Amino acid sequence: MAKTKTAVSENKLQRFAREIKSELKKVVWPSRQEATNLTMVVIGFSVAVGMFLGGVDWLFQKIFALIIGGV
């Protein structure tokens, strides 16, 4: 007996769901402390980059004001 298109689709979906479950079991989730530390690193780095870019922007603003003759 030939498989119907619906039966083949269900088999593919079931296999896909099993594979997802299998892959999620392999994931090593960070502990609360690791997640907190990494979050602080990201926030600190973002603040540092923001301050650097703000300083560069301020410097260029002053340079262009001198070139153009603005105040």
C-alpha positions, 0 to 999 in steps of 0.5 A: 500500500502506498503512503499518502502525502498526509502520512509522509508529512506527519512522519517528517513532522514527528521526526523533526520534533524528535530531533529538536528534543534530542538537540535541546538535550545536548545544550549546556545551559549556563548557571544563574551566576554565569548568566549574570556575569555574562550579562554584566560583561555585555552591559559594561562593554556596551557602556564603554563602546557608547562612551568611546563613540560619544567621545569621538562624536564630540571630537569630530563636532569640535573639529568640524566647528573649527573648520566651518567657523561655527561657534 
